[in-house]
Amino acid sequence: MAVTKVLLLGGGKIGAMITEMLAGCGDYAVTVADRDPRALERVARAGIAARAIDVADPSVLAGLVPGHWAVLSACPYTLTPVIAEAARAGGAHYFDLTEDVGSTRHVKELAKDADTAFVPQCGLAPGFISIVAHDLAQRFETVHNVHMRVGALPLYPSNKLKYNLTWSTDGLINEYCNPCEAIVDGELREVMPLEGDEDFALDGIAYEGFNTSGGLGTLCETLQGRVRNLDYKTVRYPGHREIIRLLIRDLRLGERRHILKDVLETAVPMTLQDVVLVFVTVSGIRDGQLSQESFAKKVYAKEIAGRTWSAIQVTTAAGICAMVDLTRAASLPQHGFVRQEQARLDDFLANRFGRHYA
């Protein structure tokens, strides 16, 4: 198979890892575009074309997209509509990492009657978590409960939040502030973020979980009518939720997100020493008996190509790269809107990028 040309928009934390994975395998010719010259410097390596452009400018994208097999967005969710529209106009497949529900609906509309595939929400959560949950649910004749839990956590928490920044601050705030989807007693409902708190332990370590937005992707729509209860919660170390509630609700910084972003980025350091926790539990009727099956996995920071990458960089980039690879191999639909759960878990984990989860 010939080398495949892809355009990656966004050279930040996740974009750099995507670039390393795709360019490093030798099967993709990667062009990275970002308006920040420093981001382009971080991804610079032999065989990578770098373009300093304003990604938000539709006219610039219109001249850049044609000739690329696919467009990958590692940009903030606010840019999703303009990038997806440019991909459609340029005849390229489209992939993104967004957790934002509204922008995904826009992508879904663009995908109608499209000649190329539109595959949003390719990452960890949404993304891989939906593939796992759907695979487990398919093993039951009747599905009662699907509980999905994901956390990107520092290995060595040292502040009151027990947290370090590991990915997009805008995306983090979006998840903490926006309404969440769930299926409760068979009905699709909207539930509040930072609610539904619970405590649990895994491998002897105590965690808390609570509602956050976007992690379910399209799974509610896919499983509605088949499942009694379906929910997604973000995992943190105990005590984190109460402080975030103080900031977002009591101090009303959820209404002034630019201030909250400045506070977090000024006071909470980033780290490469992290762990990603994926925990899915499904219960229902199988072989005539009430049964339960779980998937639990921890992924740690690792060295790739002589450089240390955080677990959230590895898992998020592996998600989108695997979906790109599976589409290239025609293991996924080649046109229209493609849900994450349309990928088979076995195919994903067998993929050279998906193996980072295996």
N, C-alpha and C positions, 0 to 999 in steps of 0.2 A: 504494500500500500504506500502511495506517495506521501511525502511530508505534507501535513495539513496546516494551512495558515489560519491562525486565530488572533483575534484582537482582544486584548485584556485592557479594560478601562479601570484604572485605580491601582496604584503601586504601593499601597500602604502595607500594614502588617500582614494581612491575608493575601493581598496581591503579590507580595514578594514571594510567599510560599507557593502560590499557584504558578508563578513564573518559573521557580526552581523545579517544580514537579514536571510541568509540561515541557519546558525546554530541555530539562535534564534527561528525559526519556528518549529524545532524538526523533520522535515522530511528529513533533509540532514545531512550526516556525511561529514564534510568538512576537507580536508587536505590543508593547506596553505604552499606554497613553495616560498621562496625568498632568495636571496643571502645576504641580509642585516639582521643580527640578531636583530637589533633594530626594524625593521618592524615586525618581528615575535613576538617580545615582546609586541608590541602594539595590536596585534590581539589575544594574548594568553587568553584563557578562557577554562573552563571545556568542554570536548568533542571535542576540536579542535586539530588535529594533525599538528604540525609545523615541516617543513623540511628546513634546511639551505642548499641550493644547488645553483649551477650556472645554472640558467634557460636557459642560452644560449648554454649549452652543450647538443647536441642531444643524446649522449650516456647515460647521466644521466636521461634525460626525458624518454628515451626508457625503463628504468627500473622502472620508477615511474608511468607512465600513466596506464599500464594494471591493470585491476580490478576496475577502476573508470568508472562510467556511463558517465561522462562528464568532459571535461577540460574547464576551464574558464580562459581567459587571461586578466589580468589587468596590463599588462606589456607595456613598450613603443612599438610603432608600428614597430620598427626595429626588434623586436623579433617575430613578428607575423608569418613569414614563418616557422621558426624552430618549434614553438609551434604547429601550425596547422598540420605540417607534423607528429609530434609526436602523435597528437591526432588520425590522420588517421591510422598510423601504429599500435597504441594501441587499435583500435576499439572503441574509445570513441566519443561521440558527442562533438562538438566544438563551443564555444561562445567567442566573444571578444568585445572590446570597441573601436577599432581603427577607426579613421577618415581618415586614409591614403588610398588614392585611389589605389596606386600600390600594397600594401600588400593585399588589398581586392581582387584584380584581381587574386593574387596568391592563395588565399583561394578558390576562385571560381573554379580555375583549379583543385585544390585538391579535390573539392567536386564532380567532375564528376565521376559517377559510384561508389560513396562511399556508404557503407552500413549504415553509420551514418549521422546525420544532421550537416551541417556546417552553423552556424548562426553568421556572423560577424556584426560589427557596432551596437551592442546592447547598447544603452545608451540614451542620451538626443538628441543630434544632431551630427552625425546620430543616429537614433534609434526612440524614441517616436515621434519626429517631423514628420517622414515619415509616421508613422501609422495614425497620425491625418490628414495630408494632403491628403493621399490616401482615407481615409474614407470620407472626405468632397467632394473630386472630384467624388466619386462614386454616389453622390446624384444629379449630373447634367447629362442631356442628352448630352450636348456639353460643354466642359470645355475650357474657354478662358484663364484665368490667375490663377496661383497658386503661392502665395507669402508666403514664410516661413521665420520667424524671431525668433531668439533665443538669449538670453543673460544671462550670469551668472555674476551678478553685486554686488558690495559691497553696503550694505544698507547705509553706512556712508562714502562716498568717501572723502578723505582728502588730496589727492596729485594731481599734475597737470594731471596725466594720468586718474584720477577719476576711479581708478581700483585697485584691490588687487588680488593677486594670489589665486586661489581657486582649481586648479587642475593641471594636468601635464603641466609643462613649455615647454617641448618638443612638446607636442601636440598643445599648443597655438601657438608656433612659426611656426609649420608646417602649421597650418590653415592660418596664416598671410602671408606666403611666397609662397605657392604652387598654381598652376593654379586651377581655379574653373570651375565646369560644370554649364551650364544653357541651357534652351531651349528658343530661341528667334525667334519669328515669325515662329514657327513650326520646327526650325532647332536646332539640338544639337550643342552647341558651347562651346568653352573654353574662359572664361573671366578672367581678371586679379584680383588677390586679392587686397583688400584695395581700389578698385574702386567701381563705382555704388553707391556712397554715397547718402543718403537720410535722411531727418529729419521727425520725427513723434512724437506724444504724446499719452500716454496711462495712464488713471487715473490721468490726469493732470500733469504728469511728462514728461519732454522732453527727447528724445532719438535720437541717430543717428544709422543708419544701413549701412553696406558696405559688399562687397563680401568677403567671406572667403572660404577656401577649405574644401571639404569633408562632409559638413553638409547635403547634399542631399542624401547621401548613394547611393542606386540603383534606386532612384525614377525617374531620367531622363530616364533610360532604360525602366522602367515599364510604364511610361506615354507617351513616345515618340509616336507621331502619334495621340494622343488623346488630347493634350493640346497645346495651342498657345504659351503661355509664362510660364516658370517655373523658379523660382530663390530662392536662399537661401542667407540670410545675417545675419551676427552677429550683435547684438545690444550692444551698449555702450552708456555711457553718452557723450553729445556733447563735442568735443575737443580731444577725445582719438585718433581718427583715424589720425589726422594731426601729432601728436607726434610720433605715431608708424611709419607713413610714413617717417618721418625724420630719425628715427633710421634704418629702414630697407632699404629704398631707398637712401636717401641723404647721409647717413653715411655708406651705403653698408654693414650693419651688417647682412642683409639677406644672404650675401655670407660667413659670418663668424658666423654661428649660435651658436657656442660654446661660443663666446664672448657675443652675445646677451643674451643667457641663463644666463651667469654669471652676467651680468648687472641687468637683471630682478630679479633674485633670491637674489642678494645682496641688491638691493635698494627698491624692492616692497614687502612689507610684505604680508603674507597670512592672511586670515580672515575666521572665521566661521559665521560671521554676514553678510549673503548675501541673495540675492533673485534671483531666476531663472524665467525668463520671456519667455513664449511660446506664439507666436502670428502667426496664420495662416489665410490667407484670400484667398478664392476661388470664382471666378466669372464665369458665363457662362449662358447657357440656361437651365431653369428648368420649366417644365409645360408650355413651349412655351414662357416664358418671360425671359428677361435678369435679372439675380438675383445674389446676393452675399451672402455668408455665412462665418462667421469668428469663430475662436476658440481662446480665450484669457485666459491665466492662469498665475498666479504668485504663486510660491512655495517658502516658506521661510525656513530658518534653523529651526530644531526642535529637541526635546529631544527624544531619543529612548534608552530604556534599561538604563536609568539613565545617559546618556551622550549626550552632544550637538553635533549634526552633521550639517555640512553646507548644504545648499540647493542643491549645485552641487553634493555633496556626495550622498545625498538622491535620487535625481532624476536620476543620472547616474546609481547607484547601483540598484535602483528600475527597471530601464529599462532592465538590463541584467538578474536580478533575475526573473522578470515576464516572459521573454522569455524562461528561463530555466524551470520555472514552467509550462508554456503552452506546452512546448515540452514534459515534463514528463507526462502531462495529455493527450498527443496525440491530442492536439488542433492545433498543427502545424505539418508539414511534418516530418517524422522520418528518412529521408535520403536525401542526395544531398544538393545543395545550397538553403538556405532559406533566403528570403528577409524580411526585417523588416515589409514592408507593407503587407505581407501575414498574419500578425496578425490582427484580427478584433479589432477595437477600443473599442467596448463594452466589449469584452472578456478581453482586457488588463486592462481597468479601473475597471473591476469587480474582477480582480486578487488581492490576498492579498498584493502583492508587488506593482502592478500597481496602487493601491488605493492611494498611496502617491501623485499621480497626480490628483486625483478625487476631 
